[in-house]
Amino acid sequence: MNIPMVDLQGQYKRLKSEIDTEIQKVLNTSSYINGPAVQEFASDMEKYLDVKHVIPCANGTDALQVAMMGLGLKPGDEVITTSFTFIATAEVIALLGLTPVLVDVLEDTMNIDPEAIKKAITDKTKAIVPVHLFGQVANMDEIMAIAKAHNLFVIEDNAQAIGANYTFANGDTKKAGTIGNVGCTSFFPSKNLGAYGDGGAIFTNDDELAAQLKVIVNHGMTVRYYHDYVGVNSRLDSMQAAVLKVKLPHLDEFAKARNFAANYYNTAFADCEKITTPITASFTDHVYHQYTMKLHNVDRDALQQHLFDKGIANAVYYPVPLHLQKAYQDPRYTAGDFPVTEKLSAEVMSLPMHTEFTEEQLKYVTDAVLEFIKK
């Protein structure tokens, strides 16, 4: 069998008639930038998330950058985030002249450690960026309490957990990305809600901030050719919005399919001491953007090659933590500073995860993993 990490072709075939119809509408109107499809998708997304404002943009990295610009963060301001994440989270902090302050994660959920956040706060700290890693929400009760106590902004990096639900200690629930001051997501094709190119969005319930973000993504224009702010060119094109508009009503269905696959993996590996399957915190859903397991006393490189030889895609997210990346070397950090992050980078491995699995395919993957581990 050939098992890809994400079966985008299979998903397209299932939704083909709907997607083709919406793309044809865009072609018929020839409104390719900020056309009706973009406005319709933003409105649909606001309803789904139960958030006042969704501001579409060009990609998830831009979403983070624009959010920080909209909040008025200035060079020298410190922004706390995790070292165990994709580079974009820290990249935008550095590009804006802000100071990234990295902290460790929790070993069970692999999400940012609230206690580590507390220890990293200084008088220069202005924001916290929790990353809802692999599909489940970080401990937002604790993070929001920390932010409130220190008057900090919270920018949720929700590129991997769109559609996940968070349950607060008081029983209230909210969608991931709608809890902090602002939330950001990516519509990269492999995401749970993926376009057929780049795309992103920013979420907020703050009317004033939303107005500012809408100006920033469009060159800082309040009126055409009148630029009151320094902005960027970051717009979601109508073709991508058309695809996303079709996929959004299926997002919860997609999450169920991913959970089916994850549960199959979990059951298959339950008695294998050399594998720790993903743990879901009690306060969150898991929408399994990735199925990331931990390996113990296993030659990870050899296992990866064994799977590749059988036509099974796999990946390591992330082999090098941010504090050990060449581009982000900093005298403040050295190897050993974030022991949990470094341990995870050496242990984790992700198996294929998507919405189109058959049980036969899942059995093929799990049999291949166990064949190697038990030999």
Secondary structure as the mmCIF struct_conf table of DSSP 4:
data_model
#
loop_
_struct_conf.conf_type_id
_struct_conf.id
_struct_conf.beg_label_comp_id
_struct_conf.beg_label_asym_id
_struct_conf.beg_label_seq_id
_struct_conf.end_label_comp_id
_struct_conf.end_label_asym_id
_struct_conf.end_label_seq_id
STRN STRN1 ILE A 3 ILE A 3
BEND BEND1 MET A 5 VAL A 6
HELX_RH_AL_P HELX_RH_AL_P1 LEU A 8 THR A 29
TURN_TY1_P TURN_TY1_P1 SER A 30 SER A 30
STRN STRN2 ILE A 33 ILE A 33
BEND BEND2 ASN A 34 ASN A 34
HELX_RH_AL_P HELX_RH_AL_P2 PRO A 36 LEU A 49
TURN_TY1_P TURN_TY1_P2 ASP A 50 ASP A 50
BEND BEND3 LYS A 52 LYS A 52
STRN STRN3 HIS A 53 CYS A 57
BEND BEND4 ALA A 58 ALA A 58
HELX_RH_AL_P HELX_RH_AL_P3 GLY A 60 GLY A 70
TURN_TY1_P TURN_TY1_P3 LEU A 71 GLY A 72
TURN_TY1_P TURN_TY1_P4 PRO A 75 GLY A 76
STRN STRN4 GLU A 78 THR A 82
BEND BEND5 SER A 83 THR A 85
TURN_TY1_P TURN_TY1_P5 ILE A 87 ILE A 87
HELX_RH_AL_P HELX_RH_AL_P4 ALA A 88 LEU A 95
TURN_TY1_P TURN_TY1_P6 LEU A 96 GLY A 97
STRN STRN5 THR A 99 VAL A 103
STRN STRN6 VAL A 105 VAL A 105
TURN_TY1_P TURN_TY1_P7 GLU A 107 THR A 109
BEND BEND6 ASN A 111 ASN A 111
STRN STRN7 ILE A 112 ILE A 112
HELX_RH_AL_P HELX_RH_AL_P5 PRO A 114 ALA A 120
TURN_TY1_P TURN_TY1_P8 ASP A 123 LYS A 124
STRN STRN8 THR A 125 VAL A 129
STRN STRN9 VAL A 131 VAL A 131
HELX_RH_3T_P HELX_RH_3T_P1 LEU A 133 GLY A 135
STRN STRN10 GLN A 136 GLN A 136
HELX_RH_AL_P HELX_RH_AL_P6 MET A 140 HIS A 150
TURN_TY1_P TURN_TY1_P9 ASN A 151 ASN A 151
STRN STRN11 PHE A 153 ASP A 157
TURN_TY1_P TURN_TY1_P10 ALA A 159 GLN A 160
TURN_TY1_P TURN_TY1_P11 ILE A 162 GLY A 163
STRN STRN12 ASN A 165 THR A 167
TURN_TY1_P TURN_TY1_P12 ALA A 169 ASN A 170
BEND BEND7 GLY A 171 GLY A 171
STRN STRN13 THR A 173 LYS A 175
TURN_TY1_P TURN_TY1_P13 ALA A 176 GLY A 177
BEND BEND8 THR A 178 ASN A 181
STRN STRN14 VAL A 182 SER A 186
TURN_TY1_P TURN_TY1_P14 PRO A 189 SER A 190
BEND BEND9 LYS A 191 LEU A 193
BEND BEND10 TYR A 196 GLY A 197
STRN STRN15 GLY A 200 THR A 204
BEND BEND11 ASN A 205 ASN A 205
HELX_RH_AL_P HELX_RH_AL_P7 ASP A 207 ILE A 216
TURN_TY1_P TURN_TY1_P15 VAL A 217 VAL A 217
STRN STRN16 ASN A 218 ASN A 218
TURN_TY1_P TURN_TY1_P16 HIS A 219 GLY A 220
STRN STRN17 MET A 221 VAL A 223
TURN_TY1_P TURN_TY1_P17 ARG A 224 TYR A 225
STRN STRN18 TYR A 226 HIS A 227
BEND BEND12 TYR A 229 TYR A 229
STRN STRN19 ASN A 233 ASN A 233
STRN STRN20 ASP A 237 ASP A 237
HELX_RH_AL_P HELX_RH_AL_P8 SER A 238 LYS A 247
HELX_RH_3T_P HELX_RH_3T_P2 LEU A 248 HIS A 250
HELX_RH_AL_P HELX_RH_AL_P9 LEU A 251 PHE A 269
TURN_TY1_P TURN_TY1_P18 ALA A 270 ASP A 271
TURN_TY1_P TURN_TY1_P19 GLU A 273 LYS A 274
STRN STRN21 ILE A 275 THR A 276
TURN_TY1_P TURN_TY1_P20 SER A 282 PHE A 283
STRN STRN22 THR A 284 THR A 284
STRN STRN23 HIS A 286 HIS A 286
BEND BEND13 HIS A 289 GLN A 290
STRN STRN24 TYR A 291 LEU A 295
BEND BEND14 HIS A 296 ASN A 297
HELX_RH_AL_P HELX_RH_AL_P10 ARG A 300 ASP A 309
TURN_TY1_P TURN_TY1_P21 LYS A 310 GLY A 311
STRN STRN25 ILE A 312 ILE A 312
STRN STRN26 ALA A 315 ALA A 315
BEND BEND15 TYR A 317 TYR A 317
BEND BEND16 PRO A 319 VAL A 320
HELX_RH_3T_P HELX_RH_3T_P3 LEU A 322 LEU A 324
HELX_RH_3T_P HELX_RH_3T_P4 LYS A 326 TYR A 328
TURN_TY1_P TURN_TY1_P22 PRO A 331 ARG A 332
TURN_TY1_P TURN_TY1_P23 ALA A 335 GLY A 336
BEND BEND17 ASP A 337 PHE A 338
HELX_RH_AL_P HELX_RH_AL_P11 PRO A 339 GLU A 347
STRN STRN27 VAL A 348 LEU A 351
BEND BEND18 THR A 355 THR A 355
HELX_RH_AL_P HELX_RH_AL_P12 GLU A 359 LYS A 374
#
